Amino acid sequence: MNILILQGSPRPKGNTAWMAEEFKNAAETAGHQVTLVNVSKKKIAGCIACEYCHTKGNGACVQKDDMQDLYPLMNEAEVIVLAAPIYYFTLCAQIQAPVQRMYCVNKPAKVKKMALLMSSYSPNVYDGATAEFRDICNYWSVENMGTVTAKIDEQKTEETKQKVLEMAGRL
């Protein structure tokens, strides 16, 4: 399968990045093609609601930024994994921007499954992000592979690694 991981943490050695790497390694070991993109290093603006994409743009966004690199990757992906630190009860802005910008094409063309990896300092902060993720899966009519969370005492542990590996094993 063609897998795209959008990793949103600005910390390259942080907990979210670690989870994304573990997923990537497990999926590649199983023979899947994996592209991991650290979207926190990209310049991706939010949707400006101009409706160019649905009027004159024929599905293309009027904004020309680093999202141009992601559109082809998202449209070829059969699986999209979102890896997001949770700073304040929802998906981080670095993940929100590319997800919101998919508005111009409605949904990635080939995606069949999605998974969500989240880390946070605190427990009990994942409900908003989990609900949004579930709703995206429902709207796009794709399989929700579930979520793996890691609060402060679960980060970079063998137990969390096993949960990530089990999720990758369900590809």
Secondary structure, DSSP 8 states (H G I E B T S, - for coil): -EEEEEE--S-TTSHHHHHHHHHHHHHHHTT-EEEEEEGGGS---------GGGTTSTT--S--STHHHHHHHHHH-SEEEEEEEBSSSSB-HHHHHHHHHGGGTSS-SS--EEEEEEE-SSSS--HHHHHHHHHHHHHHT-EEEEEEEE-GGGTT-HHHHHHHHHHHHT-
